[in-house]
Amino acid sequence: WRIVTGTPLYYYMIAGYVIVVVQTMFAPRIIVPLAYDSGGVTTSTVTVPLVAALGLGLASNVPGRSVLLDGFGLIALASLFPMITVMGYAQVTSWLQAGTSKPKASPPSSKGELSS
């Protein structure tokens, strides 16, 4: 979308990292390191050439767009989405588990009376 509309890269980068920071505050603490590490997976030997080739191919076919300027930052954007999706999935599952958990019954008192 950024290549087609010509929107500056920093709009998307700032919005993406604001989402990541907000999700970091609300996501379960055990999943946050995994989510940040999943962002590093996007710089593998397959992903970088594939994303770069797709971005450069799209930029070369859109009239009036610069291939070099529009291809810049695609890997950085691609590294945001694993972090957002992993933390988002963890948040949704924790909210669903919290909504379905049943309150624990209090143990009976030793005098045989009902506890309040």
C-alpha positions in Angstrom: 0.0 0.0 0.0 2.9 2.4 0.8 4.4 1.9 -2.6 1.1 2.4 -4.5 0.1 5.6 -2.6 3.6 7.0 -2.1 3.0 7.6 1.7 6.3 8.3 3.5 7.8 5.3 5.3 8.1 6.9 8.7 4.3 7.0 9.0 4.0 3.3 8.9 7.1 2.7 11.0 6.0 5.0 13.8 2.5 3.5 13.8 3.8 0.0 13.8 6.2 0.6 16.7 3.5 2.4 18.7 1.4 -0.7 18.3 4.3 -2.9 19.4 5.0 -0.8 22.5 1.3 -0.7 23.5 1.0 -4.5 23.0 4.2 -5.0 25.0 2.5 -3.3 28.0 -0.6 -5.5 27.8 0.7 -8.8 26.5 1.5 -11.7 28.9 5.1 -11.2 30.1 6.1 -14.7 29.1 5.4 -14.1 25.4 7.1 -10.7 25.0 10.6 -12.0 24.5 9.4 -14.6 22.0 7.5 -12.0 20.1 10.5 -9.7 19.8 12.7 -12.7 18.7 10.1 -13.6 16.1 10.8 -10.2 14.5 14.4 -11.3 13.8 13.2 -14.3 11.9 12.2 -12.0 9.0 15.9 -11.5 8.2 16.5 -15.0 7.0 18.1 -16.0 3.7 14.8 -16.6 2.1 12.7 -13.8 3.4 14.9 -10.8 2.6 15.4 -11.6 -1.2 11.7 -12.5 -1.5 10.3 -9.4 0.1 12.9 -7.2 -1.6 12.1 -8.7 -5.0 8.3 -8.3 -4.5 8.7 -4.7 -3.4 11.0 -3.8 -6.2 8.9 -5.5 -8.8 5.8 -3.6 -7.5 7.6 -0.3 -7.5 8.9 -0.8 -11.0 5.4 -1.4 -12.3 3.7 1.6 -10.6 4.1 4.6 -12.9 5.9 7.5 -11.4 7.5 5.6 -8.5 11.2 5.3 -7.7 12.3 1.7 -7.4 15.1 2.5 -4.9 13.1 4.8 -2.6 10.0 2.6 -2.6 11.9 -0.6 -2.0 13.6 0.9 1.1 12.2 -0.2 4.4 10.3 -3.2 3.3 12.3 -5.6 5.5 11.8 -3.2 8.5 8.0 -3.3 7.9 8.1 -7.1 7.5 9.8 -7.5 10.8 7.0 -5.6 12.6 4.3 -8.0 11.7 5.5 -11.1 13.5 5.9 -9.1 16.7 2.4 -7.7 16.3 0.7 -11.0 15.5 2.5 -13.1 18.2 1.6 -10.6 20.9 -1.9 -10.1 19.5 -2.5 -13.8 19.6 -1.2 -14.1 23.1 -3.5 -11.2 24.2 -6.6 -12.7 22.6 -6.0 -16.1 24.1 -5.3 -14.7 27.6 -8.5 -12.6 27.3 -10.5 -15.7 26.2 -9.1 -17.7 29.1 -9.9 -15.0 31.6 -13.5 -14.8 30.3 -14.1 -18.6 30.6 -12.4 -19.2 34.0 -14.8 -20.2 36.8 -14.4 -18.7 40.2 -13.0 -21.2 42.8 -15.4 -22.4 45.5 -14.3 -21.5 49.0 -13.6 -24.4 51.3 -16.3 -25.3 53.9 -15.7 -23.9 57.4 -14.8 -26.3 60.2 -18.0 -25.5 62.1 -20.2 -26.8 59.3 -21.6 -23.3 58.5 -21.7 -21.9 55.1 -19.1 -19.3 54.4 -20.1 -16.0 52.9 
